[in-house]
Amino acid sequence: MVDVVVCFLRADGRILLYRRENERRWRVPSAEAGGEADGVARRLCREWAAETTHVRAGDPVEVDGSRLLPYLFECEPGEMEAGIETAWVHATEIRRRETVEGSWRAYRSVSPTVGSVRDDRTHGSAYVSVRALEVLRDRAGEGADWTALAERATALLEARPSMAALGNRIDRAMWAASEDESPAALERAAWEEIDRALAADGEAAENAAERLEGTVLTLSRSGTVAEALSAGEPERVVVLESRPDREGVGVAERLAESLDVTLTLDAAVAHLMEEVDVLLVLADGGVVNKVGTRTAAVVAAREGVPAYAVAAADKISPSTEPTLESVERGAITESEAVTVECPLFDRTPPELVSGVITEDGVLDAAGIRERAREHERRARWKEPNPSEG
């Protein structure tokens, strides 16, 4: 049996399919493993994309005497050689197009799941919410009935109750499809919601970039914040370590490729704030973000530093009592002799935030309340007759 590496390259919620001249079937980058599957996968990615980040490897899929070894990578699309037709498509297009046998099964081996959404402690809500929409899209694309799809949507909502963006985006897709209650309607709604979410996050980042100057302090990991920092070109960025998962370390290392970056301990925020001109964080809820945000906002207020939250409007929660997730005691100690409280998120009082920057600009209290009411209305897809609400 021949081992074949197949690489799914994902960019902006879509994956790469290609075919050469005179070929009928679409395929994804692949090559014989030759006993070095990981190395072959990375080489393939370098040939097809400008920048790649490994996401996961999946279980093998047996097809006609071959064993497919699936890999999933995030990427920045690169230039393709002449004579190759390419298409960046939503993954469920694999089922509609004439593709190499086993392509869909291989994709499903590396596709997002409710479990991967629940367990992702390093990405921000912009990223995780799109992955949740992909879970819903893929299940709808397989033709699951409405009851099964509603159960999957509910499981996604319960997986990350602290992420208002995830809840609002799942609710919008389900609301849009609730009249037909068909898998085709939900698949289309999920496609549209993925595209809308990515555009909204980008526009919010552009608006935030206009307010960045001097030294900017941030924490945790957010694609929206990173995009704002890159577009705004501040003189210097201070990144908090962001315990307990320490995702700030990776953020600092990546930002340092193009910006002057200082990485520091969470507990040093008061010490560094004297040098800071702007505090920029991701907002979810009102304002819910990685634990440590409230501390940073309190210190910023003490030092007269403006604190901005950047968020797509989907991150405004209709709930006045957001659920705040915690992590297991092992994140800080294995001792059973002490009581452990290890919150993953905290809530910053609105009076400590200078403004919430969205794709629609800076929202005032009335604008925030209006968005919250819209989100609440769409959440009624769970009710027996949602159109009557």
C-alpha positions as CSV (number, residue, x, y, z in Angstrom):
1,M,0.0,0.0,0.0
2,V,1.4,3.4,-1.0
3,D,1.3,6.3,1.5
4,V,0.2,9.5,-0.2
5,V,0.4,12.9,1.6
6,V,-2.6,15.2,0.8
7,C,-2.4,18.8,2.0
8,F,-5.5,20.9,2.5
9,L,-4.5,24.6,2.3
10,R,-7.0,26.9,4.0
11,A,-7.2,30.7,3.5
12,D,-10.1,32.9,4.5
13,G,-12.4,30.0,5.2
14,R,-11.7,28.4,1.8
15,I,-9.4,25.5,0.6
16,L,-7.4,25.2,-2.5
17,L,-8.4,22.9,-5.4
18,Y,-6.6,22.6,-8.6
19,R,-6.4,20.8,-11.9
20,R,-3.9,20.8,-14.7
21,E,-4.6,21.4,-18.4
22,N,-6.7,18.6,-19.9
23,E,-7.5,17.1,-16.5
24,R,-11.2,16.6,-15.5
25,R,-10.9,16.0,-11.8
26,W,-10.0,18.5,-9.2
27,R,-7.5,17.6,-6.5
28,V,-5.5,19.0,-3.6
29,P,-1.7,19.1,-3.4
30,S,-0.4,15.6,-2.9
31,A,2.7,13.4,-3.2
32,E,4.0,10.0,-2.1
33,A,5.2,10.1,1.5
34,G,8.3,8.0,1.0
35,G,8.5,7.4,4.8
36,E,8.8,11.2,5.5
37,A,5.2,12.3,5.6
38,D,5.7,15.4,7.7
39,G,8.6,16.6,5.6
40,V,6.7,16.0,2.3
41,A,3.7,17.9,3.7
42,R,5.8,20.9,4.5
43,R,7.6,20.8,1.1
44,L,4.3,20.6,-0.7
45,C,3.0,23.6,1.2
46,R,6.0,25.7,0.3
47,E,5.4,24.9,-3.4
48,W,1.8,26.0,-3.3
49,A,1.6,28.9,-0.7
50,A,3.6,31.9,0.3
51,E,3.3,31.3,4.1
52,T,1.9,28.3,5.9
53,T,1.1,27.3,9.4
54,H,0.5,23.6,10.3
55,V,-3.0,23.1,11.9
56,R,-3.3,19.3,12.3
57,A,-2.7,15.9,10.7
58,G,-5.6,13.5,10.4
59,D,-6.2,9.8,10.5
60,P,-5.2,7.9,7.3
61,V,-7.9,7.2,4.7
62,E,-7.6,4.0,2.6
63,V,-8.5,4.4,-1.1
64,D,-7.8,1.8,-4.0
65,G,-4.5,0.4,-2.7
66,S,-3.3,3.8,-1.4
67,R,-3.4,5.3,2.1
68,L,-4.1,9.0,2.2
69,L,-2.3,10.9,4.9
70,P,-4.3,14.2,5.4
71,Y,-2.7,17.5,6.6
72,L,-4.4,20.9,7.2
73,F,-2.4,24.1,6.9
74,E,-3.4,27.8,7.2
75,C,-1.8,29.7,4.4
76,E,-1.3,32.9,2.4
77,P,-2.0,32.1,-1.2
78,G,1.0,32.2,-3.5
79,E,1.5,32.4,-7.3
80,M,0.6,29.4,-9.3
81,E,2.6,28.1,-12.3
82,A,1.2,28.4,-15.8
83,G,-1.1,25.6,-17.0
84,I,-2.8,25.1,-13.6
85,E,-6.4,26.1,-12.9
86,T,-7.0,26.9,-9.3
87,A,-10.1,27.5,-7.2
88,W,-10.3,28.7,-3.5
89,V,-13.6,27.2,-2.5
90,H,-15.7,26.4,0.6
91,A,-14.8,22.8,1.5
92,T,-18.2,21.4,0.7
93,E,-17.5,22.1,-2.9
94,I,-15.4,18.9,-2.8
95,R,-18.7,17.0,-2.8
96,R,-20.1,18.9,-5.8
97,R,-17.1,18.9,-8.1
98,E,-15.5,15.9,-9.7
99,T,-12.6,15.3,-7.4
100,V,-10.0,12.6,-6.7
101,E,-11.5,9.7,-4.9
102,G,-11.3,9.9,-1.1
103,S,-10.9,13.7,-1.1
104,W,-13.9,14.4,1.1
105,R,-13.1,11.7,3.6
106,A,-9.5,13.0,3.8
107,Y,-10.7,16.5,4.4
108,R,-13.1,15.4,7.1
109,S,-10.2,13.8,8.9
110,V,-8.7,17.2,9.4
111,S,-11.7,19.5,9.4
112,P,-12.8,21.5,12.5
113,T,-15.0,19.7,15.0
114,V,-17.0,20.7,18.0
115,G,-14.1,19.3,20.1
116,S,-11.4,21.4,18.3
117,V,-13.6,24.5,18.8
118,R,-14.0,23.8,22.5
119,D,-10.3,23.0,23.1
120,D,-8.8,25.9,21.2
121,R,-7.2,28.1,23.9
122,T,-4.8,30.0,21.7
123,H,-6.9,31.7,19.0
124,G,-9.2,34.6,19.5
125,S,-13.0,34.6,18.9
126,A,-12.7,35.9,15.3
127,Y,-10.8,32.8,14.3
128,V,-12.7,30.3,16.5
129,S,-16.1,31.6,15.4
130,V,-15.2,31.0,11.7
131,R,-14.0,27.5,12.6
132,A,-17.4,26.9,14.3
133,L,-19.2,28.0,11.2
134,E,-17.1,25.6,9.2
135,V,-18.3,22.8,11.4
136,L,-21.9,23.7,10.7
137,R,-21.3,24.2,7.0
138,D,-19.6,20.8,6.6
139,R,-22.3,18.9,8.4
140,A,-25.0,20.7,6.4
141,G,-23.0,19.9,3.2
142,E,-23.3,16.2,4.1
143,G,-27.1,16.5,4.0
144,A,-27.8,16.0,7.8
145,D,-31.4,16.6,8.7
146,W,-32.5,19.8,10.5
147,T,-32.7,18.1,13.9
148,A,-29.1,16.9,13.7
149,L,-28.0,20.3,12.5
150,A,-29.8,22.1,15.3
151,E,-28.1,19.7,17.8
152,R,-24.7,20.5,16.2
153,A,-25.4,24.2,16.4
154,T,-26.4,23.9,20.1
155,A,-23.2,21.9,20.8
156,L,-21.1,24.7,19.3
157,L,-22.9,27.3,21.3
158,E,-22.3,25.3,24.5
159,A,-18.6,24.6,23.6
160,R,-17.6,28.3,24.0
161,P,-20.2,30.1,26.0
162,S,-17.9,33.0,26.6
163,M,-17.5,33.9,22.9
164,A,-20.3,36.2,22.0
165,A,-19.0,36.3,18.4
166,L,-19.3,32.5,18.0
167,G,-22.9,32.5,19.4
168,N,-24.1,35.5,17.3
169,R,-22.6,34.0,14.1
170,I,-24.0,30.6,14.6
171,D,-27.4,32.1,15.5
172,R,-27.4,34.3,12.4
173,A,-26.7,31.3,10.1
174,M,-29.4,29.2,11.9
175,W,-31.9,32.0,11.8
176,A,-31.3,32.6,8.0
177,A,-32.0,28.9,7.4
178,S,-34.8,28.3,9.9
179,E,-37.7,29.0,7.5
180,D,-36.6,26.3,5.1
181,E,-35.0,24.0,7.8
182,S,-33.0,22.4,5.0
183,P,-29.3,21.4,4.9
184,A,-28.9,23.3,1.6
185,A,-30.3,26.5,3.1
186,L,-28.0,26.2,6.2
187,E,-24.9,25.4,4.0
188,R,-25.5,28.6,2.0
189,A,-26.1,30.6,5.2
190,A,-22.9,29.3,6.7
191,W,-21.0,30.2,3.5
192,E,-22.3,33.7,3.6
193,E,-21.7,34.1,7.3
194,I,-18.1,33.0,7.0
195,D,-17.5,35.6,4.3
196,R,-19.3,38.3,6.2
197,A,-17.4,37.5,9.4
198,L,-14.0,37.7,7.8
199,A,-14.9,41.0,6.1
200,A,-16.3,42.5,9.4
201,D,-13.2,41.6,11.4
202,G,-11.0,43.1,8.7
203,E,-12.9,46.4,8.6
204,A,-12.9,46.7,12.4
205,A,-9.1,46.2,12.3
206,E,-8.8,49.0,9.7
207,N,-10.8,51.4,11.9
208,A,-8.8,50.6,14.9
209,A,-5.5,51.1,13.1
210,E,-6.4,54.8,12.7
211,R,-6.2,55.3,16.4
212,L,-2.8,53.6,17.0
213,E,0.2,55.7,17.7
214,G,3.4,55.7,19.8
215,T,3.6,52.6,22.1
216,V,0.6,50.2,22.1
217,L,0.0,47.6,24.7
218,T,-2.0,44.5,24.1
219,L,-2.5,40.9,25.4
220,S,-3.7,37.5,24.4
221,R,-4.1,36.4,20.7
222,S,-6.4,38.1,18.2
223,G,-6.2,38.1,14.5
224,T,-8.2,41.4,14.5
225,V,-5.8,43.1,16.9
226,A,-2.7,41.8,15.0
227,E,-4.2,43.1,11.7
228,A,-4.8,46.5,13.3
229,L,-1.3,46.7,14.6
230,S,0.2,45.8,11.2
231,A,-1.9,48.4,9.5
232,G,-1.4,51.1,12.1
233,E,2.4,50.8,12.3
234,P,2.9,51.9,15.9
235,E,6.3,52.9,17.0
236,R,6.4,50.0,19.5
237,V,4.2,47.2,20.8
238,V,4.2,45.8,24.3
239,V,2.6,42.3,24.6
240,L,1.7,40.7,27.9
241,E,2.6,37.0,28.3
242,S,-1.1,36.2,28.7
243,R,-1.2,33.4,31.2
244,P,-2.3,30.7,31.7
245,D,-1.8,29.6,28.1
246,R,0.9,32.2,27.3
247,E,-0.3,32.8,23.8
248,G,1.1,36.3,24.0
249,V,4.6,34.8,23.5
250,G,3.7,33.5,20.1
251,V,2.0,36.7,19.2
252,A,5.1,38.8,20.2
253,E,7.4,36.6,18.2
254,R,5.2,36.9,15.0
255,L,4.7,40.7,15.4
256,A,8.5,41.1,15.9
257,E,9.0,40.1,12.3
258,S,7.8,43.6,11.3
259,L,7.4,45.7,14.4
260,D,9.4,46.8,17.5
261,V,8.0,44.4,20.1
262,T,8.6,44.0,23.9
263,L,7.2,40.9,25.6
264,T,6.6,41.2,29.4
265,L,4.9,39.4,32.3
266,D,1.3,40.0,33.0
267,A,2.2,41.2,36.5
268,A,4.5,43.9,35.0
269,V,1.6,45.7,33.3
270,A,1.6,48.6,35.9
271,H,5.4,49.0,35.5
272,L,5.2,49.2,31.7
273,M,2.1,51.3,31.4
274,E,4.0,54.5,32.1
275,E,5.6,54.0,28.6
276,V,2.3,53.2,26.8
277,D,0.2,55.6,24.7
278,V,-2.7,53.3,23.8
279,L,-4.2,50.0,25.2
280,L,-5.8,47.9,22.5
281,V,-7.6,44.6,23.2
282,L,-10.1,42.4,21.5
283,A,-13.7,42.8,22.9
284,D,-16.2,40.0,23.2
285,G,-19.4,40.7,25.1
286,G,-19.2,43.9,27.1
287,V,-16.1,44.0,27.3
288,V,-15.1,40.3,27.9
289,N,-11.6,39.3,26.9
290,K,-8.7,37.2,28.1
291,V,-8.1,37.4,31.9
292,G,-5.8,40.3,32.6
293,T,-7.7,42.7,30.4
294,R,-9.5,44.3,33.3
295,T,-6.3,44.8,35.2
296,A,-4.7,46.4,32.2
297,A,-7.7,48.7,31.8
298,V,-7.6,49.7,35.5
299,V,-3.9,50.5,35.2
300,A,-4.5,52.4,31.9
301,A,-7.2,54.5,33.5
302,R,-4.8,55.3,36.4
303,E,-2.2,56.5,34.0
304,G,-4.5,58.4,31.7
305,V,-3.9,56.0,28.8
306,P,-6.9,55.5,26.4
307,A,-8.2,51.9,26.3
308,Y,-9.9,50.8,23.1
309,A,-11.6,47.5,22.4
310,V,-11.7,46.4,18.8
311,A,-14.5,44.1,17.8
312,A,-16.7,43.2,14.9
313,A,-20.3,44.1,16.0
314,D,-21.0,40.4,16.3
315,K,-18.9,40.4,19.5
316,I,-21.6,42.4,21.3
317,S,-23.4,40.1,23.5
318,P,-27.2,40.2,24.1
319,S,-26.6,38.9,27.6
320,T,-26.0,41.2,30.5
321,E,-24.4,38.3,32.5
322,P,-21.9,36.7,30.2
323,T,-20.5,33.2,31.0
324,L,-16.8,33.3,31.9
325,E,-14.9,30.1,31.2
326,S,-12.2,28.7,33.5
327,V,-9.3,26.3,32.9
328,E,-8.3,23.2,34.9
329,R,-6.3,23.5,38.0
330,G,-3.3,21.8,36.3
331,A,-2.7,25.1,34.4
332,I,-1.2,26.5,37.6
333,T,-0.7,23.6,40.1
334,E,-1.1,19.9,40.6
335,S,-1.5,20.2,44.3
336,E,-4.8,19.1,45.8
337,A,-4.1,21.0,49.0
338,V,-5.1,24.4,47.7
339,T,-8.3,25.7,46.1
340,V,-7.7,26.9,42.6
341,E,-9.6,29.6,40.7
342,C,-8.2,30.0,37.2
343,P,-10.5,32.1,35.0
344,L,-9.8,32.2,31.3
345,F,-11.7,35.5,30.7
346,D,-12.7,38.6,32.7
347,R,-15.1,41.4,32.1
348,T,-14.0,45.0,32.0
349,P,-16.5,47.7,33.1
350,P,-17.6,49.9,30.2
351,E,-16.5,53.1,32.0
352,L,-12.9,51.9,31.7
353,V,-13.1,51.6,27.9
354,S,-12.6,54.7,25.8
355,G,-14.5,53.2,22.8
356,V,-15.5,50.0,21.1
357,I,-14.2,50.1,17.6
358,T,-16.2,48.0,15.1
359,E,-16.6,47.7,11.3
360,D,-19.2,50.5,11.6
361,G,-16.8,52.8,13.5
362,V,-16.8,53.6,17.2
363,L,-20.2,52.5,18.7
364,D,-21.8,54.5,21.4
365,A,-24.1,53.0,24.1
366,A,-27.2,53.3,21.9
367,G,-25.5,51.6,19.0
368,I,-24.3,48.8,21.2
369,R,-27.8,48.3,22.6
370,E,-29.2,48.2,19.0
371,R,-26.8,45.5,18.0
372,A,-27.5,43.5,21.1
373,R,-31.3,43.5,20.3
374,E,-30.6,42.3,16.8
375,H,-28.5,39.4,18.1
376,E,-31.2,38.5,20.7
377,R,-33.8,38.4,17.9
378,R,-31.8,35.9,15.8
379,A,-31.1,33.7,18.8
380,R,-34.9,32.8,18.7
381,W,-34.2,30.2,16.0
382,K,-34.3,27.8,18.9
383,E,-37.9,28.5,19.6
384,P,-40.8,26.5,18.0
385,N,-42.0,29.4,15.9
386,P,-39.0,31.8,15.6
387,S,-40.6,34.0,12.9
388,E,-43.3,35.0,15.3
389,G,-40.8,36.5,17.7
